[in-house]
Amino acid sequence: MKILFVGAGSIAEAMIQGIVQAPNLNKLDMWVTNRSNRERLDTLQHKYSVQISYDLRALLSGADVIILAMKPKDARDAMKDIHQYLTKDQLVISVLAGLSLQFINRMLGETIAIARAMPNTSATILQSATGLSFNEYVTTEQQGIVRSIFSSIGTVTVVDEQQLDLVTGLSGSGPAYIYYVAEAMEQAAVELGLTAEEAKRFILQTLTGASKMLEATNKPPYVLRQAITSAGGTTEAGIKKLDRYHTKEAFKACIKEATEHSGRLRSQFEHNEPTD
């Protein structure tokens, strides 16, 4: 199977890195192109043994799957460039945050099979949480291909397209929120006397253990939290301080804002389409 990545940024590399590690996908015929950064393509070719080219006709000829992974600001021009070479039997997968199936169909052709995916950069270690949506032209077989690709780099959940803004704000940006928490934990630990390396070991295992507890016990987060929050204890003292600073509300506002911003970006991009 020939897969073409149009765009060679961080999410494209994350997917490529995950795919080459996946036993059932590492023999795919992968090609990568971008707008003009040949040095970047050379780097990906050296690291992952992908094929690179700027010949769109050759790239799209025989491609089973085309993955749109360019920056959103470059999406319109890129889709106009590839439109003329697409055929109705090809599958397009967009990992562009915010751009709707309707808009992509309008740019590429009204009967092109298109899937929207929102992975995250944890794909590099096969731990992405990916949301998927399909348009009406994606066949059952093609849906299986999409699921296979993204299941090989993490978990997959199919959602209504209208929920993808939320997926973007929750799990697409989610790793950054966790890194933000880890950053604060490390800074506090260092200020209180640990070295950064010592703090890192404690933080990594704490986050890993908490994640595995959520998964293994299937208990709601508040139940697990209450189980270790003894009256008058250290955990209660810490939680009270978090409540004083409205930390829960801040995180909820963070996810809501990221979700709403995904919608705003789509609206700005799609509604400002130039006429020609």
C-alpha positions in Angstrom: 0.0 0.0 0.0 1.3 3.4 -1.0 0.8 6.2 1.5 1.6 9.8 0.7 2.2 12.5 3.4 1.6 16.0 2.1 3.3 18.0 4.8 6.4 17.1 6.8 5.9 18.8 10.2 5.8 17.4 13.7 2.5 15.5 13.4 3.6 13.9 10.1 6.8 12.8 11.7 5.0 11.5 14.8 2.8 9.4 12.6 5.7 8.2 10.4 7.8 7.3 13.5 4.8 5.4 14.9 4.1 3.6 11.7 7.6 2.4 11.2 7.6 0.9 14.7 4.2 -0.9 14.1 4.7 -4.5 13.1 1.7 -4.6 10.8 2.5 -1.3 9.1 6.3 -1.0 8.9 6.4 -2.3 5.4 4.1 0.3 3.9 5.4 2.2 0.9 5.6 5.7 2.5 6.3 8.9 0.6 6.6 12.5 1.9 6.5 15.9 0.3 6.2 19.5 1.5 5.9 22.9 0.0 9.7 23.7 -0.3 11.8 22.6 2.6 14.0 20.0 1.0 16.3 19.8 4.0 13.4 18.7 6.1 12.5 16.0 3.6 16.1 14.8 3.5 16.0 14.5 7.3 12.9 12.4 7.3 14.3 10.2 4.5 17.5 9.6 6.5 15.7 8.9 9.8 12.8 6.7 8.5 13.8 5.5 5.0 10.7 7.2 3.5 10.7 8.2 -0.2 10.6 11.9 -1.0 9.7 13.9 -4.1 8.2 17.2 -5.4 6.7 15.5 -8.5 3.0 15.6 -7.5 1.9 13.6 -10.5 4.3 10.8 -9.7 3.5 11.0 -6.0 -0.2 10.7 -6.4 -0.1 8.1 -9.1 -0.9 4.8 -7.4 -1.2 6.3 -4.0 -3.9 4.5 -2.0 -3.9 6.9 0.9 -3.1 10.6 0.9 -2.5 12.2 4.4 -3.0 16.0 4.6 -0.5 17.0 7.3 0.6 20.5 6.2 0.1 23.6 8.3 -3.5 24.8 8.1 -2.3 28.1 6.5 -0.8 26.1 3.6 -3.8 23.8 3.2 -5.8 25.7 0.6 -2.8 26.0 -1.8 -1.7 22.4 -1.2 -5.2 21.0 -1.9 -5.5 23.1 -5.1 -2.2 21.6 -6.2 -3.1 18.0 -5.6 -6.8 18.2 -6.7 -6.1 17.7 -10.4 -4.3 14.4 -9.7 -6.8 12.7 -7.4 -9.0 9.9 -8.4 -12.3 8.7 -6.8 -10.8 5.4 -5.6 -8.2 7.2 -3.4 -8.6 7.9 0.3 -7.7 11.2 1.8 -7.0 11.5 5.5 -6.8 15.0 7.0 -5.0 15.6 10.3 -5.6 19.4 9.9 -7.1 20.8 13.1 -10.5 22.4 12.5 -10.9 22.0 8.7 -14.3 20.4 8.1 -15.1 17.5 5.8 -17.4 19.7 3.8 -14.6 22.3 3.2 -12.0 19.6 2.2 -14.6 18.0 -0.1 -15.2 21.4 -1.7 -11.5 21.8 -2.3 -10.7 18.3 -3.5 -13.9 17.1 -5.2 -17.4 16.4 -3.9 -17.1 12.7 -4.2 -13.7 12.1 -2.8 -13.5 9.7 0.2 -12.2 11.7 3.2 -11.5 10.9 6.8 -10.7 13.4 9.4 -8.3 12.4 12.2 -7.1 14.1 15.3 -4.1 12.3 16.7 -1.5 13.8 19.1 2.2 13.8 19.3 2.3 10.7 21.6 2.0 8.8 18.3 5.8 8.8 18.3 5.7 6.2 21.1 2.5 4.5 19.8 0.4 6.1 22.5 -1.7 8.6 20.5 -5.4 9.1 21.4 -7.0 9.7 18.0 -10.5 10.8 17.1 -11.9 9.8 13.7 -14.7 10.9 11.5 -15.7 9.9 7.9 -17.6 11.4 5.1 -20.2 9.4 3.2 -17.9 8.3 0.5 -15.5 6.4 2.7 -16.1 2.7 2.2 -16.1 0.0 4.9 -12.8 -1.2 3.6 -11.3 2.3 3.7 -12.6 2.8 7.2 -10.7 -0.3 8.2 -7.5 1.1 6.6 -7.9 4.3 8.6 -8.5 2.4 11.8 -5.5 0.2 11.2 -3.2 3.1 10.6 -4.2 5.0 13.7 -4.7 1.9 15.9 -1.1 1.1 15.3 0.0 4.4 16.9 -2.4 4.4 19.8 -6.1 4.2 20.6 -8.9 5.2 18.2 -12.4 6.5 18.8 -14.9 7.3 16.0 -17.0 10.4 16.8 -19.4 12.6 15.1 -17.5 15.3 13.2 -19.0 18.0 15.3 -17.1 16.5 18.3 -13.7 16.8 16.7 -13.2 20.3 18.0 -13.6 18.9 21.5 -11.2 16.0 20.6 -8.7 18.7 19.4 -9.0 20.6 22.7 -9.0 17.6 24.9 -6.5 15.0 23.5 -4.9 16.8 20.6 -3.6 19.5 22.9 -3.8 17.3 26.0 -0.2 16.2 26.2 0.9 19.8 26.5 -1.4 20.2 29.5 0.2 17.2 31.2 3.6 18.5 30.4 2.6 21.8 32.0 1.6 20.0 35.2 4.9 18.0 35.2 6.8 21.2 34.7 5.1 22.8 37.7 5.7 19.7 39.8 9.4 19.6 38.9 9.8 23.3 39.6 8.2 22.9 43.1 10.4 19.9 43.9 13.6 21.6 42.9 12.6 24.7 44.9 12.1 22.4 47.9 15.5 20.7 47.5 15.4 17.8 45.0 17.6 17.8 41.9 15.8 18.1 38.6 16.7 14.5 37.8 15.5 13.2 41.1 12.2 15.1 40.7 11.8 13.7 37.2 12.0 10.1 38.4 9.4 10.6 41.0 7.1 12.6 38.7 7.3 10.1 35.8 6.4 7.2 38.0 3.7 9.1 39.7 2.0 10.1 36.4 2.5 6.6 35.0 1.0 5.0 38.1 -2.0 7.3 38.3 -2.7 6.7 34.6 -2.5 2.9 35.0 -4.7 3.0 38.1 -7.4 4.9 36.1 -7.2 2.3 33.4 -6.9 -0.8 35.6 -9.6 0.0 38.2 -12.0 1.7 35.8 -13.0 3.9 38.8 -14.0 7.5 38.3 -11.1 9.9 39.0 -12.9 11.5 42.0 -13.2 8.1 43.6 -9.5 7.4 43.3 -8.7 10.9 44.5 -11.0 10.6 47.6 -9.4 7.2 48.4 -6.1 8.9 49.1 -7.4 12.1 50.6 -7.5 11.5 54.3 -9.0 14.1 56.6 -6.2 16.3 57.9 -3.6 14.6 55.7 -1.0 15.9 53.3 -3.1 15.2 50.2 -6.1 17.1 51.6 -3.8 20.0 52.4 -2.5 20.0 48.8 -6.0 19.7 47.3 -7.3 22.5 49.4 -4.5 24.7 48.0 -5.5 23.6 44.4 -9.1 24.5 45.2 -8.0 27.9 46.6 -6.4 28.7 43.2 -9.4 27.3 41.3 -7.2 24.7 39.5 -10.1 22.5 38.4 -12.0 25.4 37.0 -8.8 26.6 35.2 -8.3 23.2 33.5 -11.9 23.1 32.5 -11.6 26.6 31.1 -8.4 25.6 29.3 -10.1 22.6 27.5 -13.2 24.7 26.7 -11.1 27.5 25.3 -9.0 25.2 23.1 -12.2 23.5 21.8 -13.8 26.9 21.0 -10.5 28.1 19.4 -10.5 25.1 17.1 -13.9 26.2 15.9 -12.8 29.8 15.5 -9.8 28.8 13.5 -12.0 26.7 11.2 -14.5 29.6 10.8 -11.7 32.1 10.0 -10.1 29.8 7.5 -13.1 28.5 5.7 -15.1 31.7 5.6 -12.2 33.7 4.3 -11.7 31.5 1.2 -10.7 33.8 -1.6 -12.7 33.8 -4.8 -10.9 33.2 -8.1 
